Amino acid sequence: MILQSNSRKYLFSFAFIALFTFQSFSQSNGFELIKNMEITDLIHEHLEKYYVDEPQVGHLSKVAIDAMLKELDPYTVYYHESNMEDYRMMTTGQYGGIGALIRKIGEDTYIAEPYEGNPAEKAGLRAGDKIISIDGKTMLGKPSDDVSSSLKGPKGSTIKIEVEREGEGKKFISVMRDEIKLPDVPYSGMLNSTIGYIKLNSFTQTASSDVKTAFLDLKTKGMTELVFDLRGNGGGLLVEAVKIVNLFVKKGQVVVTTKGRVAEENRVYNTLEEPTDLAIPITVLIDEGSASASEIVSGSLQDLDRAVVIGTTSYGKGLVQRTYDLKYGSKMKLTIAKYYTPSGRCVQRLEYYDHAEGEKPKEISDSLLKVFKTANGRDVIDGRGIEPDIKIKEKEYSRLLTTIYTNNLVFNYATKFKIANPTIETAGKFKLSDAQYEDFKKYVLAEKFTYSTASEEVLEKMKKVAEEEGYYEDSKAQYEALLEKVIPSKERDLEKFKEEIKTMLENEIVSRYYFQKGRAEDAFRTDQYIAKSIDILKNSNEYNTILKK
């Protein structure tokens, strides 16, 4: 959760600052601060004078700062001036670039998904294009971060990208960079004649206005119930979370309270505007990737009994950050407080401040968890993220599907499919025919990869134990017969797990024709979160019973 606000100097300057502010520290802290700054300065001095090679002072300083901050929590970070593009994208969703996701496959980087209507797509780049070079500089074998940095740059600048495209060989494509705005709301639409759907991916400066615009648009299309999807949304600006809650609750309502070590960070955030809709039934979808601002929205609407929360337990990030401007174009994002939802609970799952050096932070002890009450008297707990009102059991995919996906066989086949099929049915209606799936099976079986089933691994462990205890020879025949049945057969399992493999493959193929919007619409067909939301919203008695209305 981020609040917005408007590095090595000489030793005597550090000491002056430290002495000037000494009264705000304990005596021991003040002395330790001065002592360690002096030691750091001496280390830099000796490196500069005596180290065998010319030291990269800037790089060493950044490594030292990063290591120091890492001891606090994952959210307190330093942004060097060279990382300002990353900072800007985090807070605004904007960056200068071509507008495309990239993907590392082996040693090479590929265009994974161009954003519809952005420079990459307009210039003709396609998913599956292997990036050979950028402006004459080879990208083969380069880390994906290096490729990403090379693709980014000022709006209006042009880069020449050499790609290798299946069936066409190598070609050069010129792309003029633009200001890329990653949409906070990548998709909104009607699930049926009355239920609307809004997907929110992030909480940048435009999140609340984008949600409101989408909401009002869906109202004109007949929406009388809403599914609000926060799955995978890692958060962003706190004030945007408050504004979004404000769309559905009365003016003057406390949404979140922050409490920090410094008294001025103890603040209460109320809704400031008249609501857009106080009555519409809402389900909020969350999962383990929903964090920070997503937990403020889902937790507040849950505490106020304004929505039914559906999904899996959220991430559990109850910490607030603020960014500070430093010198030389750098910034620091610093954890300054914890936040509390209207019932008074803090969802922070891990305790970063109370663990020994080198230890991983641990979950807050069960004995320290407290029970809080929602507006209608329902029990909710702190310290564990947001527990949904209705839990969805995540589907466990087969080892085969996981293997062919991580080996990029789904991605690569979709590339081949697009070349062979210029058009397909619209998203949500496209389905692979049996003949097309058979073609995919042939493709997979021709590829070299191995995988094992969980049953096979358990049997291997049993064999070792049996051998150690001297029982294996007596049961060897039975063991080998059972092992024969569980040893994976690619051909057999491609048929056994056909439906789940087809679902993932169809979704990847649809994205090649209809981009992110098509991917979302295709996913609705098999999304159990969506199915459960529709069931709840259709049944007003169950909806009201859950919320104790």
Secondary structure by P-SEA (a helix, b strand, c coil): ccccccccccaaaaaaaaaaacccccaaaaaaaaaaaaaaaaaaaaaacccccccaaaaaaaaaaaaaaaacccccccccccaaaaaaaaaccccccccbbbbbcccccccccccccccccccccccccccccccccccccccaaaaaaaacccccbbbbbbbbbccccbbbbbbbbcccccccccccccccccbbbbbbcccccaaaaaaaaaaaaaaaacccbbbbbccccccccaaaaaaaaaaccccccccbbbbcccccccccccccccccccccbbbbbbcccccaaaaaaaaaaaaaccbbbbccccccccbbbbbbbbcccbbbbbbcbbbbccccccccccccccccccccccccccccbbbbbcccbbbbbcccccccccccccccccaaaaaaaaaaaaaaaaaaaaaacccccccccccccaaaaaaaaaaaaacccccccaaaaaaaaaaaaaaaacccccaaaaaaaaaaaacccaaaaaaaaaaaaaaaaaaaaaaacccaaaaaaaaccccaaaaaaaaaaacaaaaaaaacc
